């Protein structure tokens, strides 16, 4: 999203009304497809003014969209001052939109319309002046999916998949070419999954009964492969192939054992793994000695640093379902271009480790498998995220 700021003022027959000025614009992003615009307003005239908002989805060629899912200091009277803000649920007004095509214009108006609304007789004429700030980018190569999830573009190209330093099923290292695709920046949350459940009548996950797993911003867990696939189809997406998942998880790093490098001990803030805090609750666990992320169960998504592609929690927090059937020997015959796994199998691939996992599960090439329809106690650490072809 690119933000333009317009300034509107009015001149009457008695005196000049100075244009209010919007400054210190900042944009932050929410994981549910909303954005927060914060700004200050200065007006030498003082008094009431109105902030209006228009949007363009054709890269600024026309401003025909009046955002409706907005709250804050917009479309109502306010006074000059600092710390003004507008929250816009972009995903609700423009589901599936590519954020790179969106531009926004804010107009601060202390002119003739305001005088008339207050019931003061006037014979003024109106003049308007507009000033445009430099473009403010929300983020390159971003889009919001139909489910409100923010997605980032993973560019087309080759990468080296697998590892010669890991388990036998990670070998051989082989070159894979993937077309460009979008991937969810965050794991699918309980709040997002609830929208799916409410819209379709789909059964609720069993772990929503537990306070350790049912916070809105925690990743949904206890979902089968079929559950995850059903959500993905509802959202107009799909589950990532194993190759797509590994490329995204590497974050652009080449030949590294972990998403943070080669050291088996993760740096502070790397993610939610089996740590010292978990050891306080689960005393018989094997944990990563000396590492403490502060969570004994799944953390709210986005609680830790993103990888090089700007994706959160690819390692740890919850295991993530992939599209592929699992075959320990698949790499020896995998096609180079856009591999999708074996045609059939018993288990599906899960990747990434979890809050329950030690360092051996956190290698970026590590593979694991799980029955696609079976939910038992261990499924409390399995969730998912979605992808979408770049041409959709």
N, C-alpha and C positions, 0 to 999 in steps of 0.2 A: 504494500500500500504506500502510495506517495501522497503526502499531505501538502495542500496549498492553503494559505491563509489570506483571506480577502478582508479588506477594511472598508466599511461603508459609513459615510457621514452625510449630513444634511446642512444646507444653507438656507436660512430664512431671511425675510426682508429686513429684520431688525439686527441680527448678529450672525456670526459664523459659529457653527458647531464643529469642533475638531474631531477628526476621525479617531475612534478608539484603536488601540494597537494591541495585537496579540503577540506575546513573546514567550520564550522559554518552553517551546513545545517539546514534549517527550512522549514517546509511544512505547508501551509495554504490551506484551502478549500473554493471554491466558490460554491454558491448555484445552479449554472447551470451545475454542473458535471465536473468542471475544478479544477485543483490543481495548486498551485504556489510553485515552489521549489526555494528558495533563498540560496545563498552560496557565499563563498569567495574562491579565488584561489591564492596560493602562489607558485612562481617558482623562485628559485635562479638564473636560467639562464636568466630570463627576456624574452622579445621578444614575438612573436606570438605563440599561441597554439590553439588547437581545442578541444571543449567539445562535446563528442558523448553521445548518450543515447540509451540504449536497455531496453526492458521490457520483463518480463515473466508473463504469466497468469496461470502457473501450479506450483505456489509456489516455483519458483526458480530452477526447474528441467532443464529448457532450456530457453535461452534468444534469442528468434527468432523474437520478435516484434520490429520493428523500428517505434517509434511513428511518425506520420505524422502531426497531428493537434497540432503542437508545435510552439511557438514563443519565442524570447529572445536569450539568450547566449548559443545556441546549434546548432550543425551542421554548424558552421561558425567560422572563425578565430576571436579570441579576445585576449586581453592581461591580464596578471595577475592583480588582484585587488579585492576590496571588493564590495559587493552589486550586484553580478551577479544573474540572475534569469532566470527561464524557466517556461513558462505557458503551461500546457498540458490539452487539452480538452479530457479527458478520455472518456466521454460519446459519442463523435463522432467517436473515433477510436475503442472503445470496448463497444458498447451499451449493457446495461444489465449486465455488468460484476460485479462480487462480488469483491469489493476492497480488501478483505482479502486475495485473491489469487494472487494479483498483487505484483511483486517486480520489482524495477528499478535499473539499473546499469548506473552510469555516469562514463565516462572515459575522463580524461584530457590528451591530446596527444600533445607533442611537439617534436615528433620524426621524423622518416625518411620520412613519407608521406608529412609532412609540407615542408621539405627541397626540395623534388622533385616538389611539386606544385609551389614553388617559382622559379623553373627553375635553381637551383644551382647544378652543377655537383657534384656527390657524389659516393664514392665507399664504403660507410659505410655498416656495417651489423647491423641488428636490434635486440635489446633485449627489453623485456617488463617486467615490474614489476607491480603487483596489490596489493592494500591494501584495505581491507574491513572494513568499519566502523560498529559499533553496529547497529542493526536494528532500523529503524525509522518508527513507525507505524502511518499511516494516521488516523486510528480510527477502533476500534474493531466493529465487527458485522455490517458493512456498505456495501452498494451496490449502484450502480447507475442504475436507471431505464432506459428503452428505450427512455423516453422523456428527459433524461439528469438530472432528479431530483435525489438528494441524498436521500437515504432511510436508516433507522436504524431498526435493528431487535428488536422486542418486544418478549421476551421469552415466551414459553408456560407455562401455569400454571393457578392457581386459583386467583381470587380477589373478593372483596366484592363490588357489584354494587348497586347503589342507595343510598338513604339517608332517615333516619327517621326524619331528621330536616328540610326537604324541602317541596315541594309541594306534594299533594296526588299522582300524577303520578310517583313520585320517590320512592314510597314504594311498597312492603317491600324491605328492604335490603336483597339481596340474593347472594349466592355464584355462580360464573360463572367460568367455565373452558374454556380457549381459546387455540387453537393450536398456535404455533409461527407464526408470520407474520411480514412483513416489512411495514413501514409506511413512507410517505414523511416527511422529516424533516421540510420542509417549505410548506406553502400553495401554490397552483399552481399560478404562476405569470402571468401577462399580456404577458410577453415575451414568456413563455412556451405555453400559450394558443394560441398565434399568430402562433407558429410553427404548431399547430394542424389546425388552420384556413387555413393557407397557403397550407398545405398538402392535406386537404380534401375539401376545398371550403365551409366549415361550416360557417354559418352567424356570423358576428362579434358581440360582446356584445354591447348593447346600450350605456353603460357608457364609452366606449372608446371615445365618443364625448366630454367628460368633462375632463378638465385638472386636476380636483381633484382626478380622478380615473384611469388615463391612463398611468402612468409612468411604464416603463418596469418591475421594481422590486416591484411594488405594487401587492397585490393579485388581481386576476381577480374577478370582481363582476358583478351582474346583470345576472348571469347564472342560468338557471333552473336546476332542478334535471336531466332532460333529457340531457341538455347540458353537465353537469358534468359527467354523466354516459357515454355519447358518447366519451368524452375526455379520460376517464379512459380505455375504451375498445380499443381506438386507441393506447394508451400507453402500452397495454398489462397488465393493472392493473384492479382494481375495486374500488368502493367506500367502505369505512370502514363500517362494521356493527356498530350499536350503542354501543354494548358491546366492540368491538375493540377500538372504539373512546374513550370511557370512561377509559378503562385500560391505553391506551397511554397517555391520558390527566392527569391522576393521577401521572404519572411519578415515580411510585413505592411507593408513600405515601399511608398509610393505614388509613382509617377512617377519613380523613380530609374533611372539607367542601369546601376548595379551593385548587387549585394546589400549593399554597404557604403556606398552613396551615389552621388555623381556624379563623384568624382575617378577618372580612369583609372588612377592609381597606387594599388594596393591598400595599405591600412595593414598594419603588421607583424602577422603572425599571421592574415591573412585567408584563407590557403589555400595549397595546393601548386600553383604555377604554373611557367611557364618562367622560371627565376630565375638568379641568379649562381652558385649551387652547380651547377645543371645545365650552365651554361656551362663549368665546369671539366672536365666529362666530354664534353659535346657542343659542341665549340669553334665550330662553324659555325652554331649555332642563333641565331635572333633571340630575345632574352629581354627581360624587363621590367627596364630599367635601374634600378639602385639597390634592387631588391627581392630579398631572399634569404630563402627559407623553410627552407633547410637540407637539402632533399631533391633528389636527382638522378633519382629514379624514384618510383613511387607510394608515398605515405606510409601508415603504418597509419591505418585509419579513425579519425576523431575526434581527430586530432592538432592540429586548429586550432579556433578559436572557432566556436560554432554561430551560426546566424542567429536572427532574431526569433522563429521558431517552435521553436527548439531543435533544428534539423536541421543535421547536419555535412556538409561537403564538397559542398554543392550546386554550388559553383563551384570548378573545378579538381579535382585528383587524377585522376579519370577521366571521360571523356565517359559519359553515361548514356542507354541506350536508352529511347525512349518507345513507346507503343503505336501511334501514328499513322503512316500513310503520309505521306510528304512531298509537299507541293505548294506551290510558291513563291507562288501566288496564292490560297491557301486562305482567308486572313484576310478577303478581300473578300466572301466568301459564307459564312463560318462562322456556324453558328447561335449564338444567345446562350446557350442553356442546355446545359450539359454537352457541349460539342463533342468529337467523337471522331476528327476528321480525315476525309480522303477515304475513299471505299469501297474504292479500289484505288490502286496506284501501283507504282513500281519500287523506291524506297528507303524506309527508315523514318527517322524523326526521331531524332537524337541531340542531347543538350543538355548545357551546363554547362562545356565546355572541359576541360582536363586539366593534368597536370603538364608536358605538352609544349606548352601553349598560351600565347600572348602575350595582351596586354590586349584585343585586338580580339575574341577568342573568349570573353571573360569578361563581356561585357554580359549582363545577366540575360535580355534578350529575344533574344539571338543564336540563330539557327537553323542547324542543319547536318543533313546527310543521309548515309546510308551503306547499302550493299547489305545486306539482312537475313541473307544466308547466306554472305557472302564473308569469309573471314579471311585477311588478308595481313599483312605486317609492321606496317602502321600500326595494326592492331587491338590493339597492345600498350597502347593508352591508352583502350580502350572497355570499360566495365563496365555496371552497372545497380543499381537499387534497386526495391523493389516497393511497391504500394499495396493497400488493401483498402477496400471500401465500409464506411461507418460503421455500417450496419445489420446487418453480419455478425459 
